Amino acid sequence: MSASQPSLNKTQHITPPSSFVRAPLTPPPTDEKAFTQAPRVIALFNDIQAGRHISGHPWTEFQLARGEYDEIERQIRRDGSLFGYVKDKIRYDYNAIHRRLVVRMPTAVHQLFIARVEDAIFSQLKLIREGSDDAAAFAQKVHPIRSTDLYFPVDGAPLGTESKHVPDAAFCHTDALYPGVIIEIAYSQTKKKLARLAEDYLLDSDTSVQVVVGLDIEYGKKGSRNATLSVWRTYVDGNELRVVQEVADEAFRNEQGDPTDHLGLRLQLRDFAYEQLAAREIGDTDRELVITTQQLCEYLDAAETRVAGLKSLSKHSLAPGLKKRKRSETPEDQITSDDEARYAQQEERAAKRMAQEDSDYEDAPMEGSSE
């Protein structure tokens, strides 16, 4: 067992190994009518773009049929306006193993809170950078990447089959493909789903992701201001890789809104890169980065206060009689023949990938067979 991996104790919660077993591929649908979720996903994207999505639910989940994700991508590309908006504005994750697509709509409190947490961590990295040792050189290569798309290959699946995730915040070493530290915000109704997401990050990256931090804002219970902290890491037990919940739903703010006596969020500098890279660059040197419960409460309180008081905030007033002149509107861009040709090529590549997946399914031996 690596010295950088946490040891097990009675307070840690281990995800059962059975949950990590990859299910065998399922047969492809024989009829396009099986694509029942694609129209709903596209409709949701259109509603978000048009400002009609007012439910405010931060996490909308769709269970897709085989090949349906490619169909959704194809339909998005056919609409130039929607394609640009989705890629730029809408956050969605796709688990290629279970064919699960999740559309995430972070709230204003969510975004303001994560920005303050990210800034606090980066400020401490900047302080470490001021030194002249290996730790300083290492910290100079670590940067926040916020909501950057992360793609993970699927073990045993055809080449090009990938899962996609978009973390709330992440820190990545310049020489690493994946971030070492990922931070996600959850709400009461998505807490269990956050644990599943942490497993995906840690295992699908082959532990290149060293630690996943979950901050749960409990808005589900009326009047409660409880907020909790969770931390997930990996643990090697013999020849088996497991996920351990090192910190399990520890409150950093109680129901009355006051900081608790918990130790807060504690990270090691070596967490910010995968194990071999960190060992090569800083050896046994390490530094601790800490955000106390008082700080976490301060950041969350500030986010909530600003959102609650938006209507009472002031803004600049124009001089009486001053007119505002905007540019005249131009017709919406139309898809040109070149665009159509490019989209056709993209669809052809997707079709070939789907055909390859079908071939792999037919040729693949069943789990447990002697082939």
Secondary structure as a PSIPRED ss2 file (coil, helix, strand):
# PSIPRED VFORMAT (PSIPRED V4.0)

   1 M C   1.000  0.000  0.000
   2 S C   1.000  0.000  0.000
   3 A C   1.000  0.000  0.000
   4 S C   1.000  0.000  0.000
   5 Q C   1.000  0.000  0.000
   6 P C   1.000  0.000  0.000
   7 S C   1.000  0.000  0.000
   8 L C   1.000  0.000  0.000
   9 N C   1.000  0.000  0.000
  10 K C   1.000  0.000  0.000
  11 T C   1.000  0.000  0.000
  12 Q C   1.000  0.000  0.000
  13 H E   0.000  0.000  1.000
  14 I E   0.000  0.000  1.000
  15 T C   1.000  0.000  0.000
  16 P C   1.000  0.000  0.000
  17 P H   0.000  1.000  0.000
  18 S H   0.000  1.000  0.000
  19 S H   0.000  1.000  0.000
  20 F H   0.000  1.000  0.000
  21 V C   1.000  0.000  0.000
  22 R C   1.000  0.000  0.000
  23 A C   1.000  0.000  0.000
  24 P C   1.000  0.000  0.000
  25 L C   1.000  0.000  0.000
  26 T C   1.000  0.000  0.000
  27 P C   1.000  0.000  0.000
  28 P C   1.000  0.000  0.000
  29 P C   1.000  0.000  0.000
  30 T C   1.000  0.000  0.000
  31 D C   1.000  0.000  0.000
  32 E H   0.000  1.000  0.000
  33 K H   0.000  1.000  0.000
  34 A H   0.000  1.000  0.000
  35 F C   1.000  0.000  0.000
  36 T C   1.000  0.000  0.000
  37 Q C   1.000  0.000  0.000
  38 A H   0.000  1.000  0.000
  39 P H   0.000  1.000  0.000
  40 R H   0.000  1.000  0.000
  41 V H   0.000  1.000  0.000
  42 I H   0.000  1.000  0.000
  43 A H   0.000  1.000  0.000
  44 L H   0.000  1.000  0.000
  45 F H   0.000  1.000  0.000
  46 N H   0.000  1.000  0.000
  47 D H   0.000  1.000  0.000
  48 I H   0.000  1.000  0.000
  49 Q H   0.000  1.000  0.000
  50 A H   0.000  1.000  0.000
  51 G C   1.000  0.000  0.000
  52 R C   1.000  0.000  0.000
  53 H C   1.000  0.000  0.000
  54 I C   1.000  0.000  0.000
  55 S C   1.000  0.000  0.000
  56 G C   1.000  0.000  0.000
  57 H C   1.000  0.000  0.000
  58 P C   1.000  0.000  0.000
  59 W E   0.000  0.000  1.000
  60 T E   0.000  0.000  1.000
  61 E E   0.000  0.000  1.000
  62 F E   0.000  0.000  1.000
  63 Q E   0.000  0.000  1.000
  64 L C   1.000  0.000  0.000
  65 A C   1.000  0.000  0.000
  66 R C   1.000  0.000  0.000
  67 G C   1.000  0.000  0.000
  68 E H   0.000  1.000  0.000
  69 Y H   0.000  1.000  0.000
  70 D H   0.000  1.000  0.000
  71 E H   0.000  1.000  0.000
  72 I H   0.000  1.000  0.000
  73 E H   0.000  1.000  0.000
  74 R H   0.000  1.000  0.000
  75 Q H   0.000  1.000  0.000
  76 I H   0.000  1.000  0.000
  77 R H   0.000  1.000  0.000
  78 R H   0.000  1.000  0.000
  79 D C   1.000  0.000  0.000
  80 G H   0.000  1.000  0.000
  81 S H   0.000  1.000  0.000
  82 L H   0.000  1.000  0.000
  83 F H   0.000  1.000  0.000
  84 G H   0.000  1.000  0.000
  85 Y H   0.000  1.000  0.000
  86 V H   0.000  1.000  0.000
  87 K H   0.000  1.000  0.000
  88 D H   0.000  1.000  0.000
  89 K H   0.000  1.000  0.000
  90 I C   1.000  0.000  0.000
  91 R E   0.000  0.000  1.000
  92 Y E   0.000  0.000  1.000
  93 D E   0.000  0.000  1.000
  94 Y E   0.000  0.000  1.000
  95 N E   0.000  0.000  1.000
  96 A C   1.000  0.000  0.000
  97 I C   1.000  0.000  0.000
  98 H C   1.000  0.000  0.000
  99 R C   1.000  0.000  0.000
 100 R E   0.000  0.000  1.000
 101 L E   0.000  0.000  1.000
 102 V E   0.000  0.000  1.000
 103 V E   0.000  0.000  1.000
 104 R E   0.000  0.000  1.000
 105 M C   1.000  0.000  0.000
 106 P C   1.000  0.000  0.000
 107 T C   1.000  0.000  0.000
 108 A H   0.000  1.000  0.000
 109 V H   0.000  1.000  0.000
 110 H H   0.000  1.000  0.000
 111 Q H   0.000  1.000  0.000
 112 L H   0.000  1.000  0.000
 113 F H   0.000  1.000  0.000
 114 I H   0.000  1.000  0.000
 115 A H   0.000  1.000  0.000
 116 R H   0.000  1.000  0.000
 117 V H   0.000  1.000  0.000
 118 E H   0.000  1.000  0.000
 119 D H   0.000  1.000  0.000
 120 A H   0.000  1.000  0.000
 121 I H   0.000  1.000  0.000
 122 F H   0.000  1.000  0.000
 123 S H   0.000  1.000  0.000
 124 Q H   0.000  1.000  0.000
 125 L H   0.000  1.000  0.000
 126 K H   0.000  1.000  0.000
 127 L H   0.000  1.000  0.000
 128 I H   0.000  1.000  0.000
 129 R H   0.000  1.000  0.000
 130 E C   1.000  0.000  0.000
 131 G C   1.000  0.000  0.000
 132 S C   1.000  0.000  0.000
 133 D C   1.000  0.000  0.000
 134 D H   0.000  1.000  0.000
 135 A H   0.000  1.000  0.000
 136 A H   0.000  1.000  0.000
 137 A H   0.000  1.000  0.000
 138 F H   0.000  1.000  0.000
 139 A H   0.000  1.000  0.000
 140 Q C   1.000  0.000  0.000
 141 K C   1.000  0.000  0.000
 142 V E   0.000  0.000  1.000
 143 H E   0.000  0.000  1.000
 144 P E   0.000  0.000  1.000
 145 I C   1.000  0.000  0.000
 146 R C   1.000  0.000  0.000
 147 S C   1.000  0.000  0.000
 148 T C   1.000  0.000  0.000
 149 D C   1.000  0.000  0.000
 150 L E   0.000  0.000  1.000
 151 Y E   0.000  0.000  1.000
 152 F E   0.000  0.000  1.000
 153 P E   0.000  0.000  1.000
 154 V C   1.000  0.000  0.000
 155 D C   1.000  0.000  0.000
 156 G C   1.000  0.000  0.000
 157 A C   1.000  0.000  0.000
 158 P C   1.000  0.000  0.000
 159 L C   1.000  0.000  0.000
 160 G C   1.000  0.000  0.000
 161 T C   1.000  0.000  0.000
 162 E E   0.000  0.000  1.000
 163 S E   0.000  0.000  1.000
 164 K E   0.000  0.000  1.000
 165 H E   0.000  0.000  1.000
 166 V C   1.000  0.000  0.000
 167 P C   1.000  0.000  0.000
 168 D C   1.000  0.000  0.000
 169 A E   0.000  0.000  1.000
 170 A E   0.000  0.000  1.000
 171 F E   0.000  0.000  1.000
 172 C E   0.000  0.000  1.000
 173 H E   0.000  0.000  1.000
 174 T C   1.000  0.000  0.000
 175 D C   1.000  0.000  0.000
 176 A C   1.000  0.000  0.000
 177 L C   1.000  0.000  0.000
 178 Y C   1.000  0.000  0.000
 179 P C   1.000  0.000  0.000
 180 G C   1.000  0.000  0.000
 181 V E   0.000  0.000  1.000
 182 I E   0.000  0.000  1.000
 183 I E   0.000  0.000  1.000
 184 E E   0.000  0.000  1.000
 185 I E   0.000  0.000  1.000
 186 A E   0.000  0.000  1.000
 187 Y E   0.000  0.000  1.000
 188 S H   0.000  1.000  0.000
 189 Q H   0.000  1.000  0.000
 190 T H   0.000  1.000  0.000
 191 K H   0.000  1.000  0.000
 192 K H   0.000  1.000  0.000
 193 K H   0.000  1.000  0.000
 194 L H   0.000  1.000  0.000
 195 A H   0.000  1.000  0.000
 196 R H   0.000  1.000  0.000
 197 L H   0.000  1.000  0.000
 198 A H   0.000  1.000  0.000
 199 E H   0.000  1.000  0.000
 200 D H   0.000  1.000  0.000
 201 Y H   0.000  1.000  0.000
 202 L H   0.000  1.000  0.000
 203 L H   0.000  1.000  0.000
 204 D H   0.000  1.000  0.000
 205 S C   1.000  0.000  0.000
 206 D C   1.000  0.000  0.000
 207 T C   1.000  0.000  0.000
 208 S C   1.000  0.000  0.000
 209 V C   1.000  0.000  0.000
 210 Q C   1.000  0.000  0.000
 211 V E   0.000  0.000  1.000
 212 V E   0.000  0.000  1.000
 213 V E   0.000  0.000  1.000
 214 G E   0.000  0.000  1.000
 215 L E   0.000  0.000  1.000
 216 D E   0.000  0.000  1.000
 217 I E   0.000  0.000  1.000
 218 E C   1.000  0.000  0.000
 219 Y C   1.000  0.000  0.000
 220 G C   1.000  0.000  0.000
 221 K C   1.000  0.000  0.000
 222 K C   1.000  0.000  0.000
 223 G C   1.000  0.000  0.000
 224 S C   1.000  0.000  0.000
 225 R C   1.000  0.000  0.000
 226 N C   1.000  0.000  0.000
 227 A E   0.000  0.000  1.000
 228 T E   0.000  0.000  1.000
 229 L E   0.000  0.000  1.000
 230 S E   0.000  0.000  1.000
 231 V E   0.000  0.000  1.000
 232 W E   0.000  0.000  1.000
 233 R E   0.000  0.000  1.000
 234 T E   0.000  0.000  1.000
 235 Y E   0.000  0.000  1.000
 236 V E   0.000  0.000  1.000
 237 D E   0.000  0.000  1.000
 238 G C   1.000  0.000  0.000
 239 N C   1.000  0.000  0.000
 240 E E   0.000  0.000  1.000
 241 L E   0.000  0.000  1.000
 242 R E   0.000  0.000  1.000
 243 V E   0.000  0.000  1.000
 244 V E   0.000  0.000  1.000
 245 Q E   0.000  0.000  1.000
 246 E E   0.000  0.000  1.000
 247 V E   0.000  0.000  1.000
 248 A E   0.000  0.000  1.000
 249 D E   0.000  0.000  1.000
 250 E E   0.000  0.000  1.000
 251 A E   0.000  0.000  1.000
 252 F E   0.000  0.000  1.000
 253 R E   0.000  0.000  1.000
 254 N C   1.000  0.000  0.000
 255 E C   1.000  0.000  0.000
 256 Q C   1.000  0.000  0.000
 257 G C   1.000  0.000  0.000
 258 D C   1.000  0.000  0.000
 259 P E   0.000  0.000  1.000
 260 T C   1.000  0.000  0.000
 261 D C   1.000  0.000  0.000
 262 H C   1.000  0.000  0.000
 263 L C   1.000  0.000  0.000
 264 G C   1.000  0.000  0.000
 265 L E   0.000  0.000  1.000
 266 R E   0.000  0.000  1.000
 267 L E   0.000  0.000  1.000
 268 Q E   0.000  0.000  1.000
 269 L H   0.000  1.000  0.000
 270 R H   0.000  1.000  0.000
 271 D H   0.000  1.000  0.000
 272 F H   0.000  1.000  0.000
 273 A C   1.000  0.000  0.000
 274 Y C   1.000  0.000  0.000
 275 E H   0.000  1.000  0.000
 276 Q H   0.000  1.000  0.000
 277 L H   0.000  1.000  0.000
 278 A H   0.000  1.000  0.000
 279 A H   0.000  1.000  0.000
 280 R H   0.000  1.000  0.000
 281 E H   0.000  1.000  0.000
 282 I H   0.000  1.000  0.000
 283 G C   1.000  0.000  0.000
 284 D C   1.000  0.000  0.000
 285 T C   1.000  0.000  0.000
 286 D C   1.000  0.000  0.000
 287 R C   1.000  0.000  0.000
 288 E E   0.000  0.000  1.000
 289 L E   0.000  0.000  1.000
 290 V E   0.000  0.000  1.000
 291 I E   0.000  0.000  1.000
 292 T C   1.000  0.000  0.000
 293 T H   0.000  1.000  0.000
 294 Q H   0.000  1.000  0.000
 295 Q H   0.000  1.000  0.000
 296 L H   0.000  1.000  0.000
 297 C H   0.000  1.000  0.000
 298 E H   0.000  1.000  0.000
 299 Y H   0.000  1.000  0.000
 300 L H   0.000  1.000  0.000
 301 D H   0.000  1.000  0.000
 302 A H   0.000  1.000  0.000
 303 A H   0.000  1.000  0.000
 304 E H   0.000  1.000  0.000
 305 T H   0.000  1.000  0.000
 306 R H   0.000  1.000  0.000
 307 V H   0.000  1.000  0.000
 308 A H   0.000  1.000  0.000
 309 G C   1.000  0.000  0.000
 310 L H   0.000  1.000  0.000
 311 K H   0.000  1.000  0.000
 312 S H   0.000  1.000  0.000
 313 L C   1.000  0.000  0.000
 314 S C   1.000  0.000  0.000
 315 K C   1.000  0.000  0.000
 316 H C   1.000  0.000  0.000
 317 S C   1.000  0.000  0.000
 318 L C   1.000  0.000  0.000
 319 A C   1.000  0.000  0.000
 320 P C   1.000  0.000  0.000
 321 G C   1.000  0.000  0.000
 322 L C   1.000  0.000  0.000
 323 K C   1.000  0.000  0.000
 324 K C   1.000  0.000  0.000
 325 R C   1.000  0.000  0.000
 326 K C   1.000  0.000  0.000
 327 R C   1.000  0.000  0.000
 328 S C   1.000  0.000  0.000
 329 E C   1.000  0.000  0.000
 330 T C   1.000  0.000  0.000
 331 P C   1.000  0.000  0.000
 332 E C   1.000  0.000  0.000
 333 D C   1.000  0.000  0.000
 334 Q C   1.000  0.000  0.000
 335 I C   1.000  0.000  0.000
 336 T C   1.000  0.000  0.000
 337 S H   0.000  1.000  0.000
 338 D H   0.000  1.000  0.000
 339 D H   0.000  1.000  0.000
 340 E H   0.000  1.000  0.000
 341 A H   0.000  1.000  0.000
 342 R H   0.000  1.000  0.000
 343 Y H   0.000  1.000  0.000
 344 A H   0.000  1.000  0.000
 345 Q H   0.000  1.000  0.000
 346 Q H   0.000  1.000  0.000
 347 E H   0.000  1.000  0.000
 348 E H   0.000  1.000  0.000
 349 R H   0.000  1.000  0.000
 350 A H   0.000  1.000  0.000
 351 A H   0.000  1.000  0.000
 352 K H   0.000  1.000  0.000
 353 R H   0.000  1.000  0.000
 354 M H   0.000  1.000  0.000
 355 A H   0.000  1.000  0.000
 356 Q H   0.000  1.000  0.000
 357 E H   0.000  1.000  0.000
 358 D H   0.000  1.000  0.000
 359 S H   0.000  1.000  0.000
 360 D H   0.000  1.000  0.000
 361 Y H   0.000  1.000  0.000
 362 E H   0.000  1.000  0.000
 363 D H   0.000  1.000  0.000
 364 A C   1.000  0.000  0.000
 365 P C   1.000  0.000  0.000
 366 M C   1.000  0.000  0.000
 367 E C   1.000  0.000  0.000
 368 G C   1.000  0.000  0.000
 369 S C   1.000  0.000  0.000
 370 S C   1.000  0.000  0.000
 371 E C   1.000  0.000  0.000
